[in-house]
Amino acid sequence: MTTLNSPEGLRALPVGAIFTDAEQDTARKVGDNEYLVTGVGSAVTDQFFAFPVELHS
């Protein structure tokens, strides 16, 4: 798996990428700086995540 350590790394991911952060939040990138997190009702930005992040796809 690929590990990302910064918000810049998340922003560089392609739309559709799936990852899990250090707090075990799983998300899918849906826009330029928009992510859908399992269990969260609306899109979040890269500031939501705890690093490092493990990329799944």
C-alpha positions as CSV (number, residue, x, y, z in Angstrom):
1,M,0.0,0.0,0.0
2,T,1.0,3.6,-0.6
3,T,1.3,5.9,2.4
4,L,0.6,9.7,2.2
5,N,1.9,12.1,4.9
6,S,0.4,15.4,3.9
7,P,-2.8,17.2,2.6
8,E,-0.9,17.9,-0.6
9,G,-0.6,14.2,-1.2
10,L,-4.4,13.8,-0.8
11,R,-5.1,16.6,-3.2
12,A,-2.9,15.0,-5.8
13,L,-4.9,11.8,-5.8
14,P,-7.3,11.1,-8.7
15,V,-11.0,11.3,-8.1
16,G,-12.3,7.9,-7.0
17,A,-9.2,7.1,-4.8
18,I,-10.1,5.3,-1.6
19,F,-8.0,5.6,1.5
20,T,-8.0,5.1,5.3
21,D,-6.4,7.6,7.7
22,A,-4.6,7.1,11.0
23,E,-7.9,7.2,12.9
24,Q,-9.4,4.5,10.7
25,D,-11.7,6.8,8.8
26,T,-12.2,5.4,5.3
27,A,-12.9,7.9,2.5
28,R,-13.2,8.3,-1.2
29,K,-12.1,11.4,-3.1
30,V,-15.0,12.9,-5.0
31,G,-13.6,16.3,-6.1
32,D,-10.6,18.7,-6.1
33,N,-10.5,18.9,-2.2
34,E,-13.7,17.0,-1.4
35,Y,-13.9,13.6,0.2
36,L,-16.8,11.4,1.3
37,V,-16.1,9.6,4.6
38,T,-18.0,6.5,5.7
39,G,-20.4,7.6,8.4
40,V,-20.1,11.3,7.8
41,G,-23.2,13.0,6.3
42,S,-21.5,15.5,4.0
43,A,-18.2,16.0,2.1
44,V,-15.1,17.0,4.1
45,T,-11.8,18.6,3.1
46,D,-8.3,17.3,3.6
47,Q,-8.2,19.1,7.0
48,F,-10.5,16.3,8.3
49,F,-7.9,13.6,8.1
50,A,-5.2,12.3,10.5
51,F,-2.0,11.4,8.8
52,P,-0.5,9.1,7.7
53,V,-3.1,7.9,5.2
54,E,-3.0,4.5,3.5
55,L,-4.1,4.4,-0.1
56,H,-6.3,1.4,-1.1
57,S,-6.9,2.2,-4.8
